[in-house]
Amino acid sequence: MPVVQFAIIIDGTQDISGVEQESICVRSVDADLQPKEEFLGIYQVSSTTGQNIAKMACDVMTRLQLPLSQLRGQTYDGAANMAGRLQGVQAILRKEQPLAVYCHCGPHCVNLITQAACGASPLVRDPMGLVHGLGSFFNQSGKFKLIFQNIAKSEHGSTFTSLKPLCPTRWTVRTPAIRSVLKQYESVLMALEEMASCSSPETSAKANGLHGKCLKGNTVLGLLMAEDLMGDLECLNTSLQLRKQTVSGMLEAVVDHVKTSMQVKRTEEHFDVLFSKATAVATKLDLQPIQIPHVRKPTKRYTALLLVLRRFTLAEGDFSTGRTGVL
């Protein structure tokens, strides 16, 4: 029976007791070149060094009679212990099997891109922090949970949803939490206002702080922008993690769908639509008007340095021109 060539996927996290656990999957293709993915199991490691995880991977392949000579691919995240060119898992395994090409995990790349895009804009970053604060407050305070549920049920009936904190690492699964706040924004305001007036000083202060942030029209605009951005990226992330996904399918999903969608979202017309929605919500709920972010003027010391550099550049240009004329 011929041995099938395969690739391995390894990802790790800590369980509830803080013990590091590594999950291992293998991918291969059948006789019709259709991809197949199988979950092998979760394995405990004593440390997360590249040497230790590579040793664990080799041990698993040996136990399951998967010869290292047939390994053709490796997929991990971009952490140094996994992707490092000298001491990473991929480097150690490639010393034993040079044909095992390493590829950075596609969904992990999407997650990093989403994190960088949202963190670059305070207009999006701050409202997402508010969503996380609301979800944490909802889970920590039984009184706030009861107040919100009663108000939300009276407003939305059986369609109300709980408030959830954001996942700290997986940015592409945050859309449901954002939508939950947007669809029940008025209920959130009413619950926070009631919570701020009938709780202990510490809890009231926290509820009042969250309520003050919710009263800003910029918060609604930021949430709408975050939902609009993450919706497509979440679909892409789901598509990339399909068991039967192929490289050509990944490229098609990125190029044909996401790229086209992002180009549409960068237009003035699309932003006007989001701005109109946010303005309508702010007007309906009597929120603060949407304001242009304040741009701080540079200090005199900074502007003086720029002026000196500009004069130096002009002088250097004049000198070069004069020298060229002489030559």
Buried (B, 14 or more C-beta within 10 A) or exposed (E): EEEEBBBBBBBBEEEEEEEBBBBBBBBBBEEEEEBEBEEBEEBEBEEBBBEBBBBBBBEBBEEEEBEEEBBBBBBBBEBEBBBBEEEBBBBBBBEEBEEBBBBBBBBBBBBBBBBEBBEEBEBBBBBBBBBBBBBBBBBEBEBBBEBBBBBBEEEBEEEBBBBBBBEEEBBBBBBEBBBBBBBBBBBBBBBBBBBBEEBEEEBBEBBBBBBEBBBBBBBBBBBBBBBBBBBBBBBBBEBBBEEEBEEEBBEEBBEEBBEEBEEEBEEEEEBEBBBEBBBEBBEEBEBEEBEEEEEEEEEEEEEEEEEEEEEEEEEEEEEEEEEEEEE
